[in-house]
Structure formats: C-alpha cells, structure tokens
Amino acid sequence: MSLLKVRTWSAIALLVMLQAPVTLVGKGGSPPRRSHVDQQIEQLGQGSGETTVHVIVTPDGDLKKLFKELKGRGIAVRKQNLSGTLTFDIAAHDLSWLQELEGIASVSVDAPVASAPLSMAEASFSLTDWTSKASSVGALRQLLGLSSTDPTGVGVGVAVVDSGIAPVLDLAGKISAFYDFTDGANGIATTPNDRYGHGTHVAGLIAGSGLSSLGKYQGVAPGARLIGLKVLGDNGSGRTSDVISAVEFATANRVALGINVINISLGHPPYEGTATDPLVRAVDAASRAGIIVVVSAGNVGVNPQTNQIGYGGILSPANAHSAIAVGSAKTQGTINPNDDLVANYSSRGPSWFDGFAKPDVIAPGQLLIAPAAPGSLLVTTYTSLLVPSNKSYIALSGTSMAAGVESGLVAVALQASRESGRPGLTPNAMKAAMEYTAITLHDANDVVYDRMTQGAGRVNGAGVLSMARALDTSAPTGSFWITQSVMPFSVYAGITIPWAQNIVWGENIVWGEMLSRNLPAFAANIVWGENIVWGENIVWGENIVWGENIVWGENIVWGENIVWGENIVWGENIVWGENIVWGESTLPVDDVFHALTKKGGSR
C-alpha cells in the first residue's frame, strides 16, 4: 500500500461528474447536517404526528427538572441506565421540542440490533469436507496455532452479550452467572436459556468443552468461565438500550462477577459519530475499566444483489475506538493460514462518521462448528447446517463467529500474561499484541488486502501467546518489559509465517519495536487512537492512496465509486443518506439491515 499525501479534490470532482447525480456537500458554507434522529424519522416514513419514536437521551443538567418537563409532556421514562442515559418513547412531533430542551446533551435513536445466520451459499467448501478435515481434537485451537499444552483461559471470565446461552453439555458448569436484559429489564438473574441459538454458538466457540464430540469441536478457551447477558429475543432482535444496560452492568459488576472480556456479536448501522453514540460510549467506558471488549465488525461488506464489495460498512459498536473489531476469514478447511481469504461479506472500514481505521483484525469465521441450542429458532430453521454426524452441533458463518474466536483467544492470552502472578494485559496492550503478531493476508490473486479490509491481519494465536508470555506487565511505565527473546514469526504445519509487526493507532501506522517498552499508550485510561505522539509515524493525513483508489478527507473513493458525505455508491447502486437503493428498490435502513442479514449479511 502506497501512502502518499495527495490532494483529492480535483479527482473527486471529476468522479462526481462521471457519476449519477449526487448532492454534494462542500467544505465551506455547507448546509448543516440534519440530526441523525431526524434522518431516522424520515427513513421510518413517519409522516403523521401520531408516530412514536424510541430514543436514548443523555442528560446534562438538573435531572429532577428534566423529569418534570418530560412528565408534563406526558412522557414516561422506561429505563435509566447506570451512566444516566434515559430511554423513552416520544411522539415524532415532539422531537424538536426535546432536542431544544434545557438539560439535554444529546438525543440518539434507540436503534434495533440483530444477529442472524449466513446463507450456505457463502461457504467456499462443503460442510462434509470441513468436518472430514477437522482433526480429532481441538480443531479450532489448531487453526490459531495453539497446542494441547497451551493455556485454555483458566481464571478468565467472558461476558457474552447476545441471545442467551443454553446449558448444553459442552457448556455444563461453565456458565457462572446469567442475566436477562430483554424488553427493558435491568438485569434479571435467571436460568440460562437461548431460544434463538446465536449466543450458544458464540459461547461454544469461546469456551465449549467439546464433550459431545470427544474434544473435536472444542472452543478456543475451554477453561474460561461464561457470564450470559441476554439482550436479544426469541427472533434474534433487540434494542440498543438493552445492550447498553448489559455492557454497563458488566462494567459495574466486573469484580463481583469476574468479567475480564465482553463479547458483542451484534450491532446496528451507525447513526452518529462515536463521540455521542451511547452504545459506543458504554463500550469505551468498559475498556477504561480494564475490560477487553471484542465486537463483530458486521457482515455488510458486499452488495447482496450484485456481490460487489463496498467499504464503510462497520457497524456500531464495532466502530468504537477502544473495541477490538473483528472481521471474518475463510480458512479453506486447512491449518495453514496462508490460504485464508477475507470473506466478501465481512464489513470493511473506515468507520462511517469518524473515518477511523477498522476492522482491527480478522479471525476465522466461516463454517465454524459449535454447540446447537436445542429447539432454538436457528436450529429448527437451518437444519441443513447441523453437523450430519453429530446434530448436537451447528455450523454458522459470519463476523459473529469470528468475534467469538477472538474472545476465546483473548482469554487464552490473558491467562498466559498472568503467569508468575503478573497483572493481565490491559485492553490497549492486548489489541497491540494481537495486531503486532497478526498474519498478513493475500487475496485469491496473491495481492495483499488493504487495511480497511483486513486491519492488521489475521489473528495468530501462537504469536500472541509468545508476546503475552514475554511481556512483564508489572514493569514500570516507560521501562523495557520484554523478559525473553521473541522471534517475529510463527510456524503452522511446518510453514514459517512472519508477523505483521505493526499496529494501526487511529490515523497512524506504527512500525518497529513499539512493544519493547511498557508505553503510556497501553494504560487502561487511554482510548485507542488518541492522545499519543508516536514520533516517526506514517500519518495518513487527509488522504490514503492504494492502487488507483483514493481514500480520505471527507470523501471515500474506490474504483469508480464514491462515498460522499452521507452517500455511498456501489457500482450503479446507491446508499443515499441512510436509505439504501439496490437497483430501483428503496427500503428504510432497518428493512435493509434485516434484508442484508437474511441474504447473507448477518453478524
């Protein structure tokens, strides 16, 4: 990838003239961008004053006075989160009044979130082929270069924010706590359950014992504990406010419940920048508290009608700077990572409003086999995805699965970093180690994937374990903390594979020996990508150029297609504002999201 400082305005102007008519937004004298809430109202087709809108409000002032104002308007607050955000329903005609109301810092849409399975059409090899290639024990761990003697995540707690966890045999004794946040509940302790089936599969990839398969379909961290935080209903959908409640609950109770990692394999299209997005803020707060948050990048990387790949599809909260956003790799059914490909459906960066480099890494996510939740919607709907020889398991694909794999790997690396009684790696240090030791992927034509596609590369379990063991996390800030020799390569099936040896920090690519010292950047109170001066960095500035495609400023260009302001063009298909036009049909963003998940863009 060539990194050049080039002004793109003339090139963009030319491309604009060649495209279908687009309303351009200039740098100066531009009309102000409409509120994301107003945009959402328009998308939902709310033309009458009777339409109700679900909102999340961040107060800023006298809370008692605000409650009085809301009550006087006939508005009942449904939920008050630990951070102070309020969730309620409001008539569309009252939105202008609300946004001007004293004591309101921001108003956000309480957007629907969802998870759904990918179509078998996305598989590059058959399920039968993969099950025959899987080794007798620990196939998933072998994909990451982990051996039977490597750590298994003992002493690490992973909170799974999802549709629940069914107490199947592979997860017996692993679910240490379970709370229900659906339908506005603020965390009701209850018996583990999962009537949709998505969360059980993700939990199995993280910590499944493989007991029902004699260890064959073991998770990455079978020694880890699971804390189930149910936020999705029986059909796999839920509300942002419930996810926020679960993340804030996990943060507040991290010590009591022993939560070290949060896995979020769900999300929604971003409606605002990360500075005001309440779900992103909850994720950042969890990271500052020392919890490593792993989020699926999203599966909206390809136009479902034309199969054309597009950029800018990172969902919220994967766009959170602090989160480890994970894309999906197709492993081709082999242990050798050199033949891995980034799945077309895997969401590409940059993040929509902030232009932030995402995803962070790629992990195996294609046709992964993990426990099936008996009687769940996924199991009864997608019977063809059940493993023929053992129907206790189901094979699913997507960045949801990739995030589960990454969360398991984080648990394994945390255990390794705690050896000899040392503190575990902080969220920033863990992400840096994952990126530094990652494996650079090439496409089918042996061309290196760009950073908006693969981030730092495909995660490397063998490499990150080497780094986690070598770093003395008790070393004073600023001092050298590598305690043993580390060679920057790993060996898979007898093949030596070099590490990427760089990290992507905000708008900087940092090369070389940045992990040789316990830098201030690795402190828990530092948000990834911010507040750090690295010295001789490769700074993207306003523009990135790779191949003939130009990215940055306020515009994103790839091939002959342009992303301008709030509009995306994929070939002849336009994402306009936050309404998507595939050919001649227009759908509201929520309908598009569900259509994408049904057609292969699920998480």
N, C-alpha and C positions, 0 to 999 in steps of 0.2 A: 504494500500500500504506500503510495507516494503521498507525502504530507507537504503541501505547498500552500503558501499564503497568496491567494489569488482573489481578486475582486470578482464576484459572480454576477453583479447587477446586469451587465450587458448581455451575458449569456442567458440569464434568466428572462430578460426582456424578449430576447429572440425566441426562446422556447415558448413564452406566453403567446406570442403572435402566431406560432405554429399550432397551438392547442385550440380546443373548443373554447368558446367564450368563458372567461373567468373574471369575476370581480376582484380586482387587485387591491391590496392594502399597502399603501406606501409607507415609507419610514417617517415622513413628516406630514403633519396636517391630516393624518388619517382619522376617520371616524372612530370613536371608542368602540372596543369590542363589547358586544352585548353580554349581559350576565349569563353565566352558564346555566343558571336557573331559568332565565327567560328562554334560552335555547331549548332546554329540556321541555318546557311548556309547549313550545311550538312543535317539537317533534311528536309529542303525545297527542297532537291535534286538539288541544284544549281551547275550543272556541267559545264556550259558554262560561258564565260566571259561577256555575254550579260545580265546575270541575275541581276535584280535590288533589292537592299535591303533597307528597311526602317529603319533608325537609329535615335537615340536621342543621341546627343553629349553634354557633359559637358565641356565647355571651361575652360582653366586655363592659362591665359596669355594675350597677345596682341590680342584683338578681331578684330581689324582692319586688322592686318596682317593675321589672320586666315581666315577672309572673302576673302581676296585677294588670298590666297592659294586655297581656295575652288573654287573661280571663275575661277582661272587659270586652274583648273581641269575640268571645265565645270559643277560644282555642284552648284545648286541654292538652297538656304535655304528657306524652305517652311514656317517655323514658328520659332520665337524666343520667348520663354516663359519668364514670369516675373522674374524667377530665373536665367535667362541667358542661359538655355539649348537651343540647336538648333535642329530642326528636318529637315531632308532632305533625299533624295533618293540617293543611290550611287551604282555603279556597283560592283558586288562581287569581281572582280579582283582588285578593288581599296581599299578594306578594310585594307589590310596590310599596305598600304601607309598611310591611315587615322589613324590607331592606333599608328603609329610611328611619326605622325606629331607633331611638336612642338606646344604647346598651347592647347593640348587636355588632359583633366584629365581622361575622361572615355568615352567609346562608348557602348551604350546599344541598344538592338533591340526595335524598335517601335512596340511592340507586339500587336496583335489583342486582344480585350477584348469582352466579350459576356455575355448575360443573356438569359436564355430560361426556359420554364416550365418543371416541373417534370411530369412523367407519372402518370396516376391514379393508376397504379399498385403499387405505393409506399404507397398508402393510406391503413391504418390499419382498417379503418371503412368507411362506405359509406357516401357520401355527404348528402344523405337524413337523415341518422342517426344523423349527426352532426348538421344539421340545425334544427332538432327537439329538440336537447338537448340544443341548444343555448338559453339563457334566453331572455326575451322580450327586454331588454335594456342593452347596454354596455357589451355584452358577452366577448369581448376581454379584456376589463379592468378587468372584474371579474376573468379571468384566471390569472391575475397578482396580485390579491388580492386588487384591487383598488375599492373604493366605489364611489357612485354618488356625494359625498361631497368632495372628494379628488381633488387636483389641476388637471387642464386639459392642462397645458402647456402655459397658457396665458403669453404673453410677450416674448416668446421664438421663434426664427427663425431657421428652419431646412432646409438646402440646400439639395436637392435631386439630386445627380449626377447619371443620369440614361437615359432612353429613352425619357424623357419628362414627362409632366403632362397634361392630358386632363381636360378641365374646366367642369367636370361633376357636377351634382347638389350637391353631398356630399362635393365637394371641392370649391364650389362657395364662392367667397370673401376671400379665404384662400391663393391664390397664389399672393404674394405681388410683385414678380419680376420673369421674365423668360428670359433666355439667351440660345442661340444655339451655341454650340462649335463643331458641326459635320463637317466633311470634312475640318478640319484645321481652321475653323472660330475661331476668338479670342474673342468670346462672343458677339453675335449679339442680341440685345434686340428685342424680337418678341412676337407674340401672343402665349400663351400656347398651346401646342399640344403634341400628343403622338400617333404615327401611329403604334407603336409596342405593347404598352399596359402594359409593365412591370413597368415602372416608376409610372403610375397612380395607379396601385395596391399597390405598396410600399408606395406611398404618402397617399393613403387611410388608410393603416394600421397605419401610423404615426398620421394623423390629420383629417381623414374623419369625417364628422359630423353625418353620419348615417341617413341623412334626407330622403333618398329614402326608408329607411326601418324602419322609425319611431324610430330610435336610435338603432335598433338591431345590425347592423353591423357598429357601431361607431368605429373610430380609438382610439388608446391609449391616444393621446393628442389632442382632438378636438379643443382645444383653441389655438394651436400653429399656427404660420404662415409658409408658404412654399415658398421656393425660388427654382424654377426649373432651373437646369443646364443640358441641353440636350447634351449628348455625344454619344448616340447610335442611329443608323439609323433605318430605317423602318423595318429591319430584325433583330434588336436586337444586332447588332455587331458594333464595333467602333475601335478606335486606342488609345493606351496608351497615346500618346502625347496630344490627345484631353482631356482625363481625367485629365492629369497634368495641362493643361490650365485651366480647370474648378476649380480644387482644389486651384490653385494659385490665380485665380480670386476671389474665395470666401474668401481666406485669406486676400488679399489686400483690399477687399471691405466689410470686416466683420462688420465694424462700420456703414458704409453708408447703407448697406442692412439689418443690424440687424441679422447677422448669428451667431448663438451660437453652432449649431450642423451641421455636414456634414454626410449624409448617402450615402455610396457607396456599392451598391448591385451588384457588378460585379468584374471582375478581370481577371488575366491570370496566367498560370503556372510560377513560379519564374525561372528566367534565371541567377540570380546573387544574391549575398548577399545584405542585407539591407543597408550596408554602401554605396553602389554605385547605387542601384536601384533608378532611378529618380522618379518613382511614389511613392515609399516608402518615399523618401526624401521630396517630396511635402506634404505627409500626416504628417510626423514628424514636418515640418515647420508650418503647420496649428495648430497642437497640441500646439507647443510652443507659438503660438499667442493666445492661450486660447480657441480654438475651440475644441469641443469634437467630434472626428471622429469615426464613427461606420461603420464597414466593415463586409460583409458576409464572413464567413470562406471558403466557397466553398463547392460544392457538389460532390467531387471526393473521398469520403471515402470508396467506395465499388467498387469492380471489376464488371463491368456491365455484364460480361459473366458468372462468377461463383458465384456472390453475396458475395464473400469473402471480409471481411473488411480489409482495409490496413491503414497504418499510413504514415505521412509525406506529406499529400495532401493539406496543407494550401496554398491557392493561394496568389498572390500579388494583392493588398497591405494589405491583412489581416495579412501578416507576419510582418508588421510594429510594432515595439515595442510599440509605443505610441497609436496605434489604439485599440479600443475595438473590437476584432474579435469574431464574434458570430456564434455558431453552432445552429443546428435545433433540437427541441424537438417535439415528437409526444405526444399530450396531451390526447389522447384516448377519446376525447369528454367529459371530466369531468373537474370540477373545482379543484378537489383535485390533487395537483402536485405530490403526492407520486406515482401515477401510470404512470407518464411521462417517456418516453423512449427516448434516443438519437437516432435520425434517422440514419439508416445504411449509407445513402448517405452523411451524414454530415462529412465534412473533419476533419480528426484527425491531431494532431501535431506529432512531433515537426515541426517547420518551416524548410524548406528543407536545405538551405545553412548554416543558423545560429544555428540550433538546439535549437530554442527558444520555450518556453512553450506556446502553442496555442492549441485550441482557449482559449479565456479568460472566456467566459460564454456561456451558452446555453439559448435560448429563444424559445417560441412556434413558430413553423414554418410550421406545417403540416396542409394542407387543410384549410388555413385561407381565410376568405371571406372579400373582399374589392371591391371597385368600378371597373367596367369594362370600358375600354376606347372604346366608340362606333366605330365600323368599323376597329378596330386595328387588327393586324395580329394574336395576341393571341386569341382574341375573335372570329374571323372568323375561326380559325384553330381548336380551342379546345372548340367547342360548348357544349360538354358534361360536361365541368367544370363550365358552367354558372349555377347559382342557379335556380333550376326549378321554384320556386315560385316568383322569382324576378330577371329577367335577366339583371338588372342594376348592378349586382354583379357577380364576378367570384371567384372560389376557386382555389388558387395556393399553391404549397408547395415548400420549399427549404430554404436554409440559407439566400437567398434574403429577404424572408418574415420575417425570424427571426430577421434580421438586422433592418427591418422597425419597428418591435415591440420594439426592444431595443432602437431605436432612439426616438420613442414616449415616452418610459419610462424615458429616459434621459431628455426629455423636461419637463415631469411632475416633476421629481426630481429637476431640475434646478429651476422651479418656487417655489417649496417648500423651497429650500435652500436660495432663495432671500427674504423670508418673513422677515418682520421688516426692510426692506431696506438693508439687508446684501448682500455682493457680492455672486455671484453664485459659486458653487463648481468648482474647476479647473478640467481639464481633468484627471489628476492623482488621485485627491481626488474622483472624480465621479467613476472611474474604481475601486478604492479601496473599496468604499462603495458598489458597485454592487457585487464585489467578496465576501466581508465580510458577506453580508446579503444573499448570494446565498443559494439555497436549494440543498443538495447533492442528486444526482440521483442514482438509482439502476437499473440494467438490469432486464430482464424478470425472471432471476433466483435469484433475490434479492442480486446480487453481486454489490458492489459499482463500478461504472465506473472509469477507471483510468483518470488521469489528462489530458492526451493527447486526451481524448475523450470528457470530459465534462468541462475541465478547472476548475474553482472554483465551478461550479454547475449551476443550472437553476436560472435565474434571478427571484427576489422576489420583486414585486412592493410594497407590504405592508412593507417589511423590509427596502428597500432603502428609502422609504418616511420617515419612522421613523428616520433613520440615518440622512437624509438630513435636517430634521426639528431640530434635536438635535445639529447639528454642527454649532457653531458660526464662520462663515467663515471670520469674521472681527477680530478674535482673533490674537494676535501677533504670529509669528512663534516660535514654541517651547513650547507654553503655552497650558494648558488644554482648550479644546474648546467645550466639551460636556455640554450643558446647561440644559439638562433634562435627567431623567432616561430612559434608553433604555434597554428593555428586549430582549435577543438574540433569539427570536423565533417569528413566525407569526402564525396566525390562519386562515385556509382555510376551509370553510364549516364545522366549528365546530371542525376541527382537528388541533392540535398544532404541528407545524413543526419547528425544530431547524434550526438556521443559520449555515453556514459552519464555520464562524469565523476565516477565514484565507485568505491571499491573496498570489498569486503567483507573485513574483517580480523577473523577469529574471530567474536566476537559483536558487533562494531562495524561500522557502515556509516560510512565516512569520505568526506565530500564535499569539493568545492572543489579547492584548488591543492596537494594533498598531494605532487604530483610536482615542485613548483617547487624543492625542495631535495633534496640527497643525504642523506636521513634515515638515522639509525642502523637503522631498520627494514629497510632494504634491504641490510644487511650479510649475508654468507653464513652467519654463525653464528647468526642469529636465525631461529627457527622461526615460520613464518607464523601469525599469530593470537595470538601470545604475547608477553609481556614489554614491551609498548609502551603508553604512555599518550598518547593522541592529543589530549587537550584536549576540545574541544566535539564529542564523538561522539554519534551516535544509538545508544544502548545498548539492546539488546533486553531486557536484564534476564531475567526468568524467562518472559516471555510475548511472543508476537507475535500481533497480530490483523490479519487481512486479510479483507475481505468479512465473512462470518459465520463464518469458520473461525479457530480459536484454536490457536496452536502455542506450546508450551514448557513450562517446568518439567520434570517428569519424564514429561510426557504430551504426545502429539501428537493434535490433533483436526482433522479436515477434514470438511466437510459434516456428515453424521450418523454419521460413522465415527470410531473412536477407536483410537489406538495407545497401549497402556498397558503400561509396563514392558517385558515381552518379548513382548507380544501385539499383532498388527496385525489390524484388521478392515477389509476392503474390501467395502462393501455388505453382503451376507449371507455373505461368505466370510471365513474367519478364518485368519490366520497365528498359530498358537498355540505359544508358546515358539519353537523353531526348526523346528517341524513345520508344514507348510502344509496347510490344509484347503480345497480348492476344491470347494464343494458338499458332497458326502458322502464324498469320497475323501481319504485321508490318505497322504502319501508322506514318506519321510525327506528331509532337506534336500538331500542330494546328488542324489537322484532328481528332486526338484523343480527343482533347478538345471539338470539335463540336460533335463528336460521343458520348462522355460522356453526353453532355448536352441533346442530342436527346434521349438517352436511360435512362435518369433519373439522370444524374449527374449535373444538371443545378444549376445556382445560383439564 
